[in-house]
């Protein structure tokens, strides 16, 4: 993984904009976070670790469901995410702190430090950390992670006019995806439950600006060496405009998977 792969996430405002576009254009209107937490009783949770927390997308919802004095620790490589993360947690009456670090194969916390560890759309960046997640979880703890399906990434590439061989996006997701997540997690947890979240993003002609914003966010994966602030390549924008003109819509598959992991296995 290179730092350029993480560029889209360095701006909390930009990341939240993309999150809003995804919710607005989703054909599945059920919030994936609510789907992930459905029927879970988390009142026992007093210590939460959010790996790759970003602006607090997952912890914002979790904060209202855990113990009243629960402690949240958000971990992210970009320091600008500290304020929005802490604000979202404290707005729900919980304690929030932030550790700015690049996640690798080791974590700096002692054994059995957390009742809940979360990795929301982030584990593919640092899948080698799984043994450490099992180590720092309490015996009754829970690891909750959400990831993309490989087929949805192929859809992104098709919408962008790129063959999958031309992009690092698919190879990144293949590090931890809906397709291989059960196998990878089963090595470190005694019980793994999978929940499929079927969805697609539908952009019509009047949503052209939103579609271009969404694709611009993906540029570091689609065009090596680019940043989300760069202009969209002329050929890419022309492709998108023609697709909307000729078909009236662009539909991008956006299937995800939720994994709930219990019984950490420390080897």
N, C-alpha and C positions, 0 to 999 in steps of 0.2 A: 504494500500500500504506500502510495506517495502522498505528500502533503497536498499536492494539486487535487487529489481525489476528494479532499475535505473542504476545498475552497467554497463550494456552494453553501456550506453551513456556517461560515464565519460571520455572516450578517443575520442577527436574530430577526430583524424586520423583513428581510428578503425571504428567510425561511418560513416565517409566519404567513407571508403573502402566498407562497406556494401551497402551504397547508390549507389556506382558505380556498384557493382555486380548486384544489383536489376535492374538498368537501362540497363546493358548489357544483362541480361538474360530475360528481359521482352518481352513478345510477343506483347504487345501494346507499340509501340515506341513513342507514344505521351507523352510528359512530363506532369505528373499529375499537376504540378504547372501551366503550360500554359493552361491546360484544366480548372483549377479552375479560372483562371484570364481572360479567354476568354470573350470578349465583356464587360468587366468591365472598366469603366472610373474612375480612382482613382486619377486624378489630383487634386481633392479637399482635399486629405488626407495630413495633416500636422503633425500628431502625430500618431505613430504606436506602439503598444505593442505586442510583440511576446512571447507568453507564452510557456515555454518548448522549447526555441529557438534552443537548441543544437548548432551546428556549424554554423547556419545561413542558413539552407536549403531553407526555404521559403522566408526569408527577402532578400536574395541575388537576387531573381527574382523581388520581390516587389519594391526594392529600385530604379529601373529604371522606375517605373510606377507612382510614387506618386509625390507630389509637390517638386520642386527643392530644397527647404530648409527643407524638412521633417525631423522630429526627430524620430529615432527608439530607442526603449528600449527593449532589450532582457532580458528575465528572465529564469534562469536555476539553478538547484541545484549544478551543477558541475562548479567550477571556471575556469577550463581549457578551457571551451567553450567561455570565454570572448574574447580572442584575435581573433580567427577565425570569431566569429560573428561580432565584430566591424570592422574587416578588410573587410569582404564581403559587409557590408553596406557602409563604407567609400569609397571603390573602385568604387562604383556607384555614388559617389558625394553627399551622404546624411550623416546626423549626426547620429552616433551610440553610445549608452551607454549600460551598462550591469548591471543588478541587480542579485547578487548571493543569491538565496533564494529558499526554498522549498515551493511550491505553495500549499496553503490549501483552506479554505473556505472564506478567506478575502484577499483583496488586499490593498496596502498602498497608493493608489492614490485617489485624490478627485473625486467627481461626474463629469461626462462628460469631462474627461481628454483626451480621445483618439477618433480619427476619425475612426480608424481601429484597431481591435484586431484580432490576429491570433493564432490559436492553431493547428499546423500541426503534425499529428500523436503523439499527446501528451495528449489530453483532457481526455482520459480514466484514466490517472494517477491522475487527480484532477477535476473530473466532478462536484464536489460540489462548484466549483468557478463560475458556470454559473450565479447566481444572481448578483455577483460582476461584471462580464463582462458586463451585462446589465446596471449596475449602472455607470460604468466609461466610457461608450460609450456616445458620443454626440447624440442628437436626430436623426441626419441624418447619424450616424455612421454605420459601417458594421462589423459584426463578421464573419470571414472566418475560417472554420475548416475542416480538412481532417482526415478521420479515416478508419480503416480496416472493412471488413465484417467478421462476425463470421465464415463463411464457409472457408475463406482463412486461418484462424488460425487453423481450423481443418485440412486443407491441410498441414500446417507446421508440425503438430503433427504426421500426417500419414507418412510424409517423414522422420521424425525423429524416427519412430518406436515406438511412444508412444500413448497410448490411451488418449483421451482428459481428462478423469477423473484423470489422473496421473500428470497433469500440471496446473500451475496457469495462463498460457497464455490465455486460453479461458475465464476464469472467469474475468481476467483483461479487455479484449476487450469488454466483455458484459456490462461493466460499461458505455461505450459509443461506439456504433458500427454503421455500416451502417443500421442495422436492427432497432435499437431503437432511433437513433439520432434525427429523425424528431419529435418524441413525446417529448423527453427531451428538445429540443431546443424550441419547440412551447410553452412551459410554460413561456419563458422569452423573446420571440421575436414575434412581430406581423406578420412578414412574413418570412418564411423559404423556401428556394429553394434547392432542392437536385439534384446533378449531379452524375450519376453512372459512375465509371471508371472501366471498365472490363479489366482484365489483368491476366496473369499467368507467372510464372517463369519456364523456361525450361532449365534443365541441362542435357547435354549429357555426355558420358563417359569421354571425355577430359576435362570436367569442374568439375571433382571430387574435386579438391582442393578448387574451389570456393564454391561448395556446402557445404563442410565441414566447411569452414570459415563462411558461412552464418548460419549454424546450431550452430556453436560455439558461435556466437553472441547471439543466443537464449537460450544458456545453463541455465542462471539464471531462466528462466521460465520453462524449460524442466526438469531440475534436481535441486531440492531444495538445496540451500546452495552453489551452484557452482558459478563461475565467468567466464566471457568470456575468461580470460587468461588460464583457466584450460584446460587440455587435454580432448578431447572428449572421453567419456566412450567407452571402447573396444567394447561393444555390439552394441552401436549406430553406430560406424564407420563400423563395420562388416555388419550391416543391410544395410547401405547406399551403400557400395561396392557391395553387393549381388544384391541389387535392380538395380543398374546401369548395372551390368553384365547380369542379366536375362532379363531386359526390354529395355536396351539401353538408357533410359532416365528417369529422374525424373521431373514430372511437378507438380508444387505447385500453387494452385489457389491463386491469389493475387488481388482479387477485392476490390476496395476501394470506398468511397463515399466522395464527396465534399458537404459541407453545407454552403450556403450563407444566413446570418441572418440579417434582417433589422427591424427597429422599436422596439428598446429595451423597455421592459416593466419593469419598476422599481416598485416593490410592497413593 
